[in-house]
Amino acid sequence: MSHQVAVFRFTLGIGQSIGPVALREIWIRACQSTDVTVGRSGRGYDDRPTYTLFAPTSLAGLPKVEQRVRELLDVRGLRASLIPMKP
């Protein structure tokens, strides 16, 4: 596994959630790579967890990856506030 960095962080709509297996499947499809990791941190000020998507520093085509993540979350009926992270 190569060195990974946080690529995106997001929260879901109120009352929505996603498990780690389903989130990793989305992230794998979006990145078109299995060399990815997902994480979830505690609840923020609005009582929603923050999800983080990690990928290798060599991940290319971030605009397309972001578009795929948004589409894959949307297909599952999940509303996400996706924030790109600076590498």
C-alpha positions in Angstrom: 0.0 0.0 0.0 1.4 3.4 -0.9 1.3 6.5 1.3 -2.3 7.9 1.5 -3.7 11.3 2.2 -7.1 12.6 2.9 -8.7 13.6 -0.4 -12.3 14.4 0.6 -14.3 15.0 3.7 -18.0 15.1 3.9 -21.1 14.9 6.0 -24.4 13.4 5.0 -27.9 14.8 5.3 -29.5 14.8 8.7 -30.6 11.3 9.6 -28.5 9.7 6.8 -25.5 7.4 7.3 -23.4 4.9 5.4 -21.4 1.9 6.7 -17.7 1.5 6.1 -18.0 -1.4 3.6 -20.5 0.4 1.4 -18.5 3.7 1.6 -15.3 1.8 0.6 -17.1 0.2 -2.3 -18.2 3.7 -3.5 -14.7 5.1 -3.0 -13.0 2.1 -4.9 -15.4 2.7 -7.8 -14.8 6.4 -7.9 -11.0 6.1 -7.7 -10.9 3.0 -9.9 -8.4 1.6 -7.4 -8.5 -0.7 -4.4 -5.6 1.2 -2.7 -8.0 3.4 -0.7 -9.2 3.8 2.9 -12.3 5.4 4.5 -12.8 6.8 7.9 -15.4 8.2 10.2 -14.9 10.7 13.0 -17.1 11.7 15.8 -20.2 13.8 15.6 -19.7 17.5 14.9 -21.6 20.5 16.1 -24.7 19.5 14.2 -24.6 15.9 15.5 -23.5 14.4 12.2 -20.4 12.3 11.7 -17.7 13.4 9.3 -16.5 10.8 6.8 -13.0 11.0 5.2 -11.8 9.4 2.0 -8.1 8.6 1.7 -6.2 7.7 -1.5 -2.6 7.4 -2.6 -0.8 10.7 -3.2 -0.5 9.6 -6.9 -4.3 9.6 -7.5 -4.9 11.5 -10.7 -8.0 13.1 -12.2 -9.5 14.4 -9.0 -12.3 16.3 -10.8 -13.5 13.1 -12.4 -13.1 11.2 -9.1 -15.1 13.8 -7.3 -17.9 13.7 -9.9 -18.0 9.9 -9.6 -18.2 10.1 -5.8 -21.1 12.5 -6.0 -22.9 10.4 -8.5 -22.5 7.2 -6.6 -23.7 8.8 -3.3 -26.6 10.3 -5.2 -27.6 6.9 -6.6 -27.9 5.7 -3.0 -30.1 8.6 -2.2 -27.4 10.2 0.0 -27.0 14.0 0.1 -23.4 14.8 0.8 -21.6 18.1 1.5 -18.3 17.0 -0.1 -15.1 19.1 0.7 -11.9 18.6 -1.3 -8.8 18.5 0.9 -5.6 20.1 -0.1 -2.8 17.5 -0.7 
